[in-house]
Amino acid sequence: MRLVKLMATTIRESTFDLNEQFQDSSAEDILRWAASEFGKSVSLACSFGAEDVALLDILAALGLSIPVFVLDTGRLHEETYDVMQRCRLRYGIEFEIFAPDTTRLQNLIRLKGPTSFYESVDSRRECCGIRKVEPLRRALQGQHAWITGLRREQSVTRSSLDKIEIDEVHGGILKLNPLADWAEEQLWQYIRSNDVPYNALHDQGFPSIGCAPCTRAIAAGEDVRAGRWWWESPEHKECGLHQAGHA
């Protein structure tokens, strides 16, 4: 037990040192380091939001062949599948697709119906668990690190986001957030300057895009994640992939 505690302490100290090292580093620097440090044992989680397509473009510009995986929940917008195809053709990427476990999904719909996620926070998290969290667990098996498009500006639950975290839920691997300090304006300047393919829903008032039944357009002045699970209070608005305490 003491050895385990010492190892955990060492990992935390190393992560603190890495955050100090990369505090002012660019997304490009972090991605280069990740590719050099982990090779094929690091992968990018891509849901085809603005942040993720920017990361795809940066990887392509750097010539880094980091694997990219997609959690296909079965409830994605048609526009999301469209940008997936455009990115596949633009960057020549073979995305690794992870879908929900068929038996678990069938049982959920049989017992609770197709829209139980509207009934309570627990029911919504149950659906997210089947459609997202369990497939992510499979996607990260054997990996030493994964890359996300999380940014501090996205929500109150991400305001203290570090560029490098420990993902304790997935065995203590590293979770890298190269765009953590990017502002919304910087993100869209990059996308437009580099003609990056992006989800058409962004032009229809969708700053944050998830499953179709759980995402809506927002009004001017609303928080950028107000359209995600809009029937819940802000502190609950995580699907389980990025919950506080998961890293």
Salt bridges, closest charged atoms under 4 A:
ASP29 OD1 - ARG32 NH1 3.18
GLU51 OE2 - ARG151 NE 2.89
ASP57 OD1 - ARG90 NH2 3.79
ASP82 OD2 - ARG86 NE 3.12
GLU126 OE1 - LYS112 NZ 2.63
GLU134 OE1 - ARG138 NH2 2.88
GLU153 OE1 - ARG151 NH1 3.56
ASP167 OD2 - HIS170 ND1 2.75
GLU168 OE2 - ARG12 NH2 1.94
ASP181 OD2 - LYS163 NZ 2.91
GLU184 OE1 - ARG151 NH2 2.45
GLU222 OE2 - ARG216 NH2 3.51
GLU232 OE1 - ARG124 NH2 2.76
GLU238 OE1 - ARG158 NH2 3.02
